[in-house]
Amino acid sequence: MLTLQITKDQVFTLIDQLSLNEQQEILQYLVEKTRENLDDTPDDVVIEGIRQGLKEAMSGQTIPLSQMWEGIDVE
C-alpha cells in the first residue's frame, strides 16, 4: 500500500481539476467505503452478543429501562 503525505487543501485542488463525472465517481466510491466500514463486526461476534444478551435477560440479569441511558450525554 502506498501512503502519501497530502493536505486537505491539496486534495480539494486535485478534485476541482476533475470532470463532474469523475468527481461523482469519487463521491460514490467514498460513500460505498463509508457504508462498508459502518458494519465491519464479524457475524459470529454479533451472534454471540445476541446470545449473551438473551441469556442475561432470561436469567433476570436486567436493569430498568429508566437506568439504561444514565451517564450518557445525548444531544
Summary of the structure (lengths in Angstrom):
residues: 75
radius of gyration: 22.0
end to end distance: 38.9
largest distance: 61.6
contacts: 105
relative contact order: 0.05
helix: 63%
strand: 0%
